[in-house]
Amino acid sequence: MTAPEQALPPETEPDEQDSLVEGVRLRGERHQRWLHEGAPSVARRLAQIGVLGWIIVVPMLIGVFVGRWLDQELNSGLFWTAPLLMLGLALGCYSAWKWMKNA
């Protein structure tokens, strides 16, 4: 008797294979760096958290200050402050995501 044939996984697209290979390569590089440098200290982790916070907060503050200035100049209440605050939040979160992805 022969063993039943196992179902083969469907063919993956070349783009999916490239992203998988890239992910495995990055994971290997991080692992090699961790083996070489050791585990990060508590102070380094706290510093990363602080930088991450500033990456998010600074664009939000810029949005608030520019929005308040525009609202005072145009006498428009909070018409510009709220959207620019949200734009700053989106920009800050995107920047933080990119920074964490590269870290």
Buried (B, 14 or more C-beta within 10 A) or exposed (E): EEEEEEEEEEEEEEEEEEEEEEEEEEEEEEEEEEEEEEEEEEEEEEEBEEEBEEBBEBBBEBBBBBBBEBBEEEEEEEEBBBEBBEBBBEBBBEBBEEBEEEE
